[in-house]
């Protein structure tokens, strides 16, 4: 975030975007869900001084706040993470957890009259 954005009061949290949207006559979130693969480094003391990396994934949502004139702001929120080698059942459980967390944010959008299109992982 730049110094200019700080002066204008822009934040990088979803709560701040909801507050900004609440102050507008009409606001809308465009929702983009994604699964991103990342590497997790395991600390040497856990692996007999051998550095180990393993593949993990993050279930993330990008929320683009539109309806601010020509300006569009985006914030990303992580809803869950898991090991890339987990079973289908474990992955399904993690998706269910992520979707329940997403439903909570959708309820917050409804409460503040923010328009959005429901999407799930």
Secondary structure, 3 states (H helix, E strand, C coil): CCHHHHHHCCCCCHHHHHHHHHCCCCCEEEEEEEEEEEEEEECHHHCCCCCEEEEEEEEEEEEEEEEECCEEEEEEEEEEEEECCCCHHHHHHHHHHHHHHHHHHHHHHHHCCCEECCCCC
